[in-house]
Amino acid sequence: MGHVIHGLSMAISGFGLGFFQGWSLALPMLLLCPIIVIGLNFLIKGMTQKYIRSATAYAKCSAFSDQAMNAIRIVVAFGREKTELALYSRYLGEYSDIAAKASVRAGFGFGALLFSIQIGYSYAFTIGAVWVDQ
């Protein structure tokens, strides 16, 4: 909660100082906030999907290994260690693939957020250069 209050107070004080020092640049920059919110939305959706899919795949892997460990006497008695290891490796491979794909989606979300922030920077520098040139 402290981080939220800290970030919110920095944003409010930054906009207040920006409007006090130069409202003509702060107002267009304030209008760019929805673009940054859209980029943040992509990041949040990507991270949420990553954690949900990774947790689901890891739960399957964990359930299989728990089942094999609970029945270890039967597995050893019938010589099924290599079969169980191959099945566990298959579940672990599925988890690895799902985690990699979900990480790519989360990376695109983070890239969308940074892209939206860089759009704001480029807009501010362009407008500032045009106003200084006049």
Residue pairs with C-beta under 8 A, 6 or more apart in sequence:
15 26
15 30
18 25
18 26
18 29
19 26
19 27
24 131
25 124
25 127
25 128
25 131
28 123
28 127
29 120
29 123
29 124
32 119
32 120
32 123
35 116
35 119
35 120
36 113
36 116
36 117
36 120
38 112
38 116
39 112
39 113
39 114
39 115
39 116
39 117
40 113
40 116
42 108
42 109
42 112
42 113
43 106
43 109
43 110
43 112
43 113
44 109
45 109
46 102
46 105
46 106
46 107
46 108
46 109
46 110
47 106
47 109
49 102
49 105
49 106
50 99
50 102
50 103
50 105
50 106
51 102
53 98
53 99
53 101
53 102
54 95
54 98
54 99
54 102
56 98
57 94
57 95
57 98
57 99
58 95
60 91
60 94
60 95
61 88
61 91
61 92
61 94
61 95
64 87
64 88
64 91
65 88
68 75
68 84
68 88
74 80
75 81
75 84
